[in-house]
Amino acid sequence: MSPADFTPRPGSLYGAVDLGARKQALEAQARRETTAQQTGGVPAQVIDVDDASFATEVVERSMNSLVLLELTVTRAEQARDYSLLLEKLAAENAGRWVLARVDVEVSRQIAQALRVQNVPALYAIFQGQPVAVVPGIATEPQLRDWLTQLMEALAQYLPPPAEGQEGEPASQEPPVDPDVLAAEQAIDAGDLDGATAAYERLLARSPNNEDAKLGLAGLGLIRRTTGVDPADVERRLADPADVAAQLLAADFEMLSGEVDAAFDRLVGVVRRTSGDDRDKARVHLLGLFETLPGDDPSVVKARRNLASALF
């Protein structure tokens, strides 16, 4: 099972522009965390994972932190009790690891990939690989002993235990920059000029600020597509010589979360055109790269494809 081609970055375009499924996944996670904090429900250290989100939420996340993967059947009462115990331990170890829960009746591919025979089962995933496993239902003392040994083995890679109240994270999230907040509020209000001004203020203070660069690139994407009829763009695509239609189609694909499709479309235009048309497609593609973090694997892959198309 390979990692997903996406690693979300806080404060980037994902919080400002609707990038379809990518943004929806982040918003859903944020809602779960907020609800848990307000109601005392499932802690923020617990995430629900399915076949579609496994690569991002488990494999990619495990590259920089420890993920405990719970494979369960949520409708089974005994399994639910075990899940509550794991949630308790996740809260106590807030900030040190995340519990990712998979219902194997819903997401069968994950269980098949791990060759799971019986559930519930608990896997420790680190740097994309299972490093330990607890098959079946363990008692609380057994789980605590297992966790202690696991934490000791990975101590040099994990953050230190939280101080103060049990289950309280060791540190708070850094405050949001006031200009980033102003830009997001302006976007929510439909004030693109206000959002642009806020990001430009941030760039003036911090010329290399990634949030501002991503935000401005995303706003450019919105401006180019505002008032454009997607159906008209679709009709124009029938004309292979209409490069402008291809550029707009790529913009709409970006906004709907079809990032790889947008990149592939423009690389294709670069391959089959020449002169000004080819240069327009190349420049437009480079602009779309700016709407994502530079180390986003989709961008890295598309840059390789672009180089191949050019040379």
N, C-alpha and C positions, 0 to 999 in steps of 0.2 A: 504494500500500500504506500503510495508516494505522497509527499506533502503537497498541499494546495498551492496554487500560484498566487497566493495573496496573503499579506500580513498587514492587518489594519494598523494605522498610526493615529493616535489621538490628535485632535485639533486640525486634522487635514481636511481635504475636500469632502471626506465621508461625512463630516458633521455639517457641511454647508450645502451640498448639492445632492439631489436624489440620484444615487447611483444604483438604483434598483435593488437587487437581491443583496448586494454587499452591504449597503447602508441599512437595509431592513434587518439583517442579521445583527448588526451592531446595536440598532435601536431596541430590538427584542431583548438582547442581553442587558441593556441599560434599564429597561423596564423591569426585568426580573430582579435586578439588584436593588432598584429603588423600592419596589414593592416589599422585598424581603426586609429591608432596613426599616420601613415604616410599619410593617405588620408583624414583625418577628417571625416571618415564614421561612422559606428555604433561604439559607445564607447566601451572600454574594459569592462565596467561594465554591458554589455548586452550579454547574451548568448542564443543561440538557443537550445531548448530542445525538445526531442521526447520521445516516450514511452520507448525506450531502455535506454536513458541516464537520465531519470527523477530521478531515485533513487539516482544516484551519484551526478548529478548537482544540484538537488533541496533538496531532503531529507537529504542526508549526509552533504551537504554544510550548510544547515540550522541548523545543530547541533551546529555550532560555530559562525554563522553569520546570518544576516537577508536576506531572499530572497523574492523579490516581484515577484510573478508568474503571468505573463500576458497570459491569454487565449484569442486567437484572431483568425481571419480568414485573413490571410495576403493578399489575393487577393481583399478584400473589401477596397475601397478607404477611407471610413470614419474610418475604423479600422486602416489603415496605418497612417492617420493623428494623431490618438490617440497614436499609437506606437511611433511616432516622439516626441510627448509631453513627453511620459514616458522616452524616451532616454535622452531628455534634463534634466529631473529631476534626472535621474540616474547619468549623468555627474556632475551635481551640488553637488550631494551627494557622490561623488567618495570615495570609501573606507568604507562607512557606510552600504551600502547594494548593492545587485546585482539584476538586472532585468533578469529574466528567461522567455523567450518567447516560447509559444507553439501554433502551428497552429492546431486547433482542427479538421480540415478536414483531416490532415495527421496523427495526434496522438489522436485517439479517446478514448483510454483507460484512459488517464489522466482526460479528461472531464467527463467520466462516473464515475470514482472513486470519483471525487469531486461533482458529481451530479449537474453539471453546466447546467442551463436551457437556459441562453442567453449569448452571447459574443458580444463585449469584456467584460471581467471581470478581476479584479485585486485582487489577494490574497496575504496577508502577511503570509509567512511561517517562523516559528521560532521553533527550536528544534523539527523538524519533524511534526509540527502540524500547520494548518491554525489558525491564531490568529485574523485576521481581513479581511474584504473583501469590495471591491468597485464594486458593480454590474453595468453593463452598462457603458456608457461613461460619465465621470465626467468632469467638466470644470477645467481649470488650477487652479483657486482659490480654488475650492473644493478639488482638489488633494493635493494642498499645505497644506490646513488646516488638511486634513486627515493624511498626512505625519508628520506634526508637532505633532499631538496628538500621533501618533504611535511612533515617535522617543522619545517623552517624557516618554511614558509608558515603553519603552525598554531601556532607557538611560543607566542604570547600566550595560547592557550587550553589548552595542555597542561602537565602537571606537568614540572618539570625532570628531566633524566636522573638515574638512580640513582647514588649515590656508592658507592665501595668496590668489592667484587667484582662482576665483570661478570655481569649477569643477576639480581643480588640487588635486591629492591625497595628503594626509597629509604627507606621507613619501614615500621614494623610496625603491625598493626592495634591500636587502643587496647584496653587490657585491659577485660574484661567486668566490669561492676559486680558486687560480691559478692552483693548482694541479688537481682539479675537471675539470677545463676548459681544461687543458692539456690532461687529460684522455679522455674526450669527443672528442677532436680533433684527438687524436690518434686512437680512435675507428672509427671515420668517415673515417680516412685514411687507415683503415685495419691493423693498427699497434697494435696488442694485447699486445706485450711485452712492448711497450711504455706506453700503458694505465695501465698495471699492475704496472710498475715502478712508475707512477704518483700516483696511489692509495696507493702504499706502502709508498711513501714519506709522503703522507697525514696521514697515520696511524702512522708513526714514530713521527710525530708532535702532533698528536691527537689520541691516542690509541682507544678511544671510538667513533670515528667519524663514524656516520651511513652511510654517502655517500660513504666513502671508503670501508666499509664492504659490502654494497650492490653491489658496483661496482665490487669488486673482486669476489664476488659470481656469479655475472652475467657473468663475463669474463670466469669463470670456466665452466659455462653452455655452452658458445660459443665454448670453446676449445674442450669440450667433443663431440660436434656434428659436428665440422668442418671435412669435408671429409667423413662423414658417409652418406650412401645412405638411405634415409627414406624408399624407396621401399623395400630394403633388410631387414630393421628393421621390416617392416610390414609382410614380409614373415616369419621371425623368430618368430613372435608372435603366429604363429600356434602351436609352441611347448611350452606347458605350463611350461616345466622345464627350459626354456631359460630365466632366471632371468635378465641376462645382456640386453636382448632385451627389457624387460619391463622397465628397468632403462632408456635406450635410448629413448624409446617411450615417457616416462614421460618428458624427456628433450625437445623433439620436441614439445610436447604439451605446455610446458611452453613458448617456443619461439613463438608459434602461439597464445598465449594469453589464452589458455585453462587451466587456473591455477587449477580450481577445478577438472577438469578431470585428470590432472597429479597427484594431491594429492590423489584422490580417487583410481587411478590405483595402486599407491605404498602402500596405506593402504591395498588394496586388496591382494597384494603380501605378506605383513606382516601377514595377517590373515591366508593365506593358506600354508605358508611355515614354516620351522623351521631351527634351526642351523645357519650355515653360510649364507645361502640364505636369511633367515629372517633378519639377522643382516645387510647384504648388503643393503637390501631394506630400512630398518629403517634408516641407516646412510645416504643413498642417499636422502631420504625424508627430513631428518633434514637439509641436504645441500641445498635442494630446498627452504626450509623455509627461508634460509639466503638471498635469492634473493629478498625478499619482506620485507617491514617494519614489525617489530615484532607484531604490533597491527593490521595488516591487518586482517579483519574478516575471510578471506579465510584461513589464517594461523591458527588463533585461532580455527576455526572449525576443521581443519585437525589435529591439536594437540589433540583435544578431541577424534577424531576418532582413532588416532594412539594409544592413551592410552587405549581406549576400545579394540583395536585389540591385544594389548600386554598383557592385564590383564583380 
